[in-house]
Amino acid sequence: MAEPFPFYQGYDRYRARYPKAAIAQILSGITADAILAADIGAGTGIGSRLLADRGVQVIAVEPGAEMRQGAIPHDGVKFVEGSAEQVPLGTASVDLVTSFQAFHWFDFTQSLKEFHRILKPGGRLALVWNFWDQRDAVSQTYTKYLYQASQPADRYLKPADRFSLKGGLNKLRYQLFWSGVYLPYFNNLRRYTFTFEQFLNLEGLIGLARSQGSTPQSGMELERLESKLAELCDRDSNPQGQVRLLYTTRLYLAQRN
């Protein structure tokens, strides 16, 4: 079994970044070094740093103390404690709100209400996700192995919330959003897709798997997963011992009403 490491270290070390074209689209038509952005659910600041590399001043809002402490420092990024539902920023104080790989964890309506509040009139919202591309056989197999080992995502919910009317409505709202037809408090909703590759050795495949919130961090399920990933690496690696994972990045852009 791979040696344990703090979750935040694996997250920043093994998680894929986001394609340059996606960051360029987020900032399209914007003078990057003249704006202030709030990156919500920033984690260790992977997305925040990509924006800051383009000259954006970023306030990274993250509720997890370990994630904030494990962030790689960047002159253009300032971390603050806070959540999507209670963002510790003033009304109409930022030009851009982003969320990388995090919006699905938020309360759908309350978070959008907060994003609307902190954005200046006409400000931009960018919601971004990386997915393993299921058209690629190796990426599909990797996804399947992680899914088989994963703990149910709703373990975080109270039993009453799993089957409540509120929970059902929240799921419906997300489905409409994914389809690109519904995003309250915002207009001009647009959807973009990008593709890119990540090459990982066995350590990287395991580290990436363990950076997922639903992956067991110990026990037999983790051992079985690591064994399957070792077989995948033996079977599908290139001469350098690396496995190619293909990603699709989905970006949603919208404007504040």
Secondary structure, 3 states (H helix, E strand, C coil): CCCCCCHHHHHHHHCCCCCHHHHHHHCCCCCHHHCEEEEECCCCCHHHHHHHHCCCEEEEECCCHHHHHCCCCCCCEEEECCCCCCCCCCCCCEEEEEEECCHHHCCHHHHHHHHHHHEEEEEEEEEEEEEECCCCHHHHHHHHHHHHHCCCHHHHCCHHHHCCHHHHHHHHHHHHHHCCCCCCCEEEEEEEEEEEEEEECHHHHHHHHHCCCCCCCCCHHHHHHHHHHHHHHHHHCCCCCCEEEEEEEEEEEEEEC
